[in-house]
Amino acid sequence: MLEEMRYRLGKKEKPVLSDDVYEQLNRDLTLAWQNHQEVEIRYYHDGYARFTFGTIRKLDFTNREVILSTYERLKAEDIIGLNVL
């Protein structure tokens, strides 16, 4: 019960990104996908910013998802940062 309360109290709102940041994320995602580069992606999930890494296997424009080499699926609107490794 205490763990659940700590979890709920630590939640934060999703950061609001500007249009410029979205454009830069889009360019970086596309370049990393085309060049088969490994990336570290920061994304928002359930009140927390989380990190994952891998190479981009597929950019699914229909479902607006990024699929990594680990077969992890991230919604494009949840991505808040990207570093090319």
Secondary structure, DSSP 8 states (H G I E B T S, - for coil): -HHHHHHHHT--------HHHHHHHHHHHHHHHHTT-EEEEEEEETTEEEEEEEEEEEEETTTTEEEETT--EEEGGGEEEEEE-
